[in-house]
Amino acid sequence: MELEIRELQKRYGKKQVLRKVSLTAGEGKCTGIIGANGCGKSTLLRVLAGVEKADDGEIFLGGKQIENPSRQMAKYAGYIPQESALMPELTVADNLKLWASFGNYKENGRRLESLCVQFKIKEFCKERVKNLSGGMEKRVNIVCALLHGPMVLLMDEPSAALDLVFKQELKTYIREFVQKGGSILLSSHDEGELALCHSLWAIKEGVAHKVPEGLSIEEISEKYIG
Ligand SMILES: Nc1ncnc2c1ncn2[C@@H]1O[C@H](COP(=O)(O)OP(=O)(O)OP(=O)(O)O)[C@@H](O)[C@H]1O
């Protein structure tokens, strides 16, 4: 399902973070967002996930305009935030049950089983989230984002904190997800993650620029980040 953004704007107080961001994340493609620290990558993903409201602009999913991102994007998209979306005082199992209860509990429960095996969650299911390591908590957040079988994934530096085994596991998941026709918009500073992307957009001074194919990391850094 193609995700298209037209002239999205977002400011915090007097700071205009996103001026006019327009980009497309194609169906069956992994699309990367890059840019300097603080350029607005997480802000863009939060707005698309419906966690924060844009000041202006339009979002289209599969060609249809999304009028209410907080409701519609929660239904169609899975969002892996940079920070955690879990309840720290609850156990992992209770957090997962809570997330599975949004939508079709039976289908979510089936997916939960296989995702818990893939991301090896079962061994610490009874732990309270506040006692997990950063990487373990990230794995639970990933499972929560995938539970409802989204068609679009919004991933904010998804493999940060993961060990090498789970970085590979996530890469495998990303490859399979796009092969099945899913769309991914992924913010990253990690060359391994960016190598998975079919195309890149760079945010600079609040505007998204399509990065031409074939540029080296040094050229990209010089043109869009430094
Ligand atoms: N809730 C907020 N209130 C005020 N300013 C904010 C808020 N969230 C982000 N900002 C500011 O918006 C700008 C963009 O932040 P954002 O987190 O989107 O950047 P980023 O590109 O994801 O950075 P990084 O690469 O470091 O993760 C920064 O200047 C940041 O200080």
The ligand as a Tripos MOL2 file, in Angstrom:
@<TRIPOS>MOLECULE
LIG
   31    33     1     0     0
SMALL
NO_CHARGES

@<TRIPOS>ATOM
      1 N1          8.0270   17.6900   21.6620 N.pl3     1 LIG1
      2 C1          8.8990   18.6030   21.1980 C.ar      1 LIG1
      3 N2          8.8360   19.8760   21.6120 N.ar      1 LIG1
      4 C2          9.6920   20.8090   21.1380 C.ar      1 LIG1
      5 N3         10.6530   20.5600   20.2260 N.ar      1 LIG1
      6 C3         10.7630   19.2990   19.7820 C.ar      1 LIG1
      7 C4          9.9020   18.2550   20.2390 C.ar      1 LIG1
      8 N4         10.2400   17.1080   19.6070 N.ar      1 LIG1
      9 C5         11.2740   17.4270   18.7990 C.ar      1 LIG1
     10 N5         11.5780   18.7340   18.9010 N.ar      1 LIG1
     11 C6         12.6170   19.4480   18.1340 C.3       1 LIG1
     12 O1         12.3400   19.2260   16.7590 O.3       1 LIG1
     13 C7         13.5430   19.0390   16.0330 C.3       1 LIG1
     14 C8         13.4820   17.7020   15.3030 C.3       1 LIG1
     15 O2         13.5710   16.6440   16.2370 O.3       1 LIG1
     16 P1         13.4940   15.1160   15.7770 P.3       1 LIG1
     17 O3         13.5340   14.2940   17.0150 O.co2     1 LIG1
     18 O4         12.3570   14.9480   14.8740 O.co2     1 LIG1
     19 O5         14.8600   14.9810   14.9660 O.3       1 LIG1
     20 P2         15.5380   13.6880   14.3200 P.3       1 LIG1
     21 O6         15.8700   14.0300   12.9120 O.co2     1 LIG1
     22 O7         14.7050   12.4890   14.5400 O.co2     1 LIG1
     23 O8         16.8860   13.6050   15.1690 O.3       1 LIG1
     24 P3         17.8540   12.3410   15.5330 P.3       1 LIG1
     25 O9         18.5980   11.9770   14.2710 O.co2     1 LIG1
     26 O10        18.7750   12.9460   16.5530 O.co2     1 LIG1
     27 O11        17.0140   11.2320   16.0830 O.co2     1 LIG1
     28 C9         14.6790   19.1530   17.0540 C.3       1 LIG1
     29 O12        15.1830   20.4560   17.0000 O.3       1 LIG1
     30 C10        14.0090   18.8950   18.3740 C.3       1 LIG1
     31 O13        14.6610   19.5830   19.4030 O.3       1 LIG1
@<TRIPOS>BOND
     1     1     2 1
     2     2     3 ar
     3     2     7 ar
     4     3     4 ar
     5     4     5 ar
     6     5     6 ar
     7     6     7 ar
     8     6    10 ar
     9     7     8 ar
    10     8     9 ar
    11     9    10 ar
    12    10    11 1
    13    11    12 1
    14    11    30 1
    15    12    13 1
    16    13    14 1
    17    13    28 1
    18    14    15 1
    19    15    16 1
    20    16    17 2
    21    16    18 1
    22    16    19 1
    23    19    20 1
    24    20    21 2
    25    20    22 1
    26    20    23 1
    27    23    24 1
    28    24    25 2
    29    24    26 1
    30    24    27 1
    31    28    29 1
    32    28    30 1
    33    30    31 1
@<TRIPOS>SUBSTRUCTURE
     1 LIG1         1 GROUP 0 **** ****
